[in-house]
Each structure stands twice: as structure tokens, then as C-alpha cells.
Amino acid sequence: MNMLHSFLNWYVEEIKLSAEDQGAEIEKDEQVKILDRLSVKISNIKEMVIEK
């Protein structure tokens, strides 16, 4: 779970940086929004697992 969380955070940031370099408006990009939500969900799951 930690590896997935770390990778996804890194991957989302790399996509954002790449999109910004190309002049894309990442705030409007559905894929970035979905990845951000997925990252939050994985973070929540990770916290639940740690608490148990």
C-alpha cells in the first residue's frame, strides 16, 4: 500500500509538471482530477490500515 501511494503521488506530480510545461490547463484535465481523487482514496485506505 505504501509503495502504491508513493508511486501514485510521484506519478501525478510528474503528469502535472509535464502538462504545465506543454501549456495545458491541468485544473480542467479530467484525468488529473481522477488521479488526484484516487490518490486521496489510497491515502485514506493507507491510514485505515495503519490504525488497525
C-alpha positions, 0 to 999 in steps of 0.5 A: 500500500505504501509503495502504491501511494508513493508511486501514485503521488510521484506519478501525478506530480510528474503528469502535472509538471509535464502538462504545465510545461506543454501549456495545458490547463491541468485544473480542467484535465479530467484525468488529473482530477481522477488521479488526484481523487484516487490518490486521496482514496489510497491515502485514506485506505493507507491510514485505515490500515495503519490504525488497525 
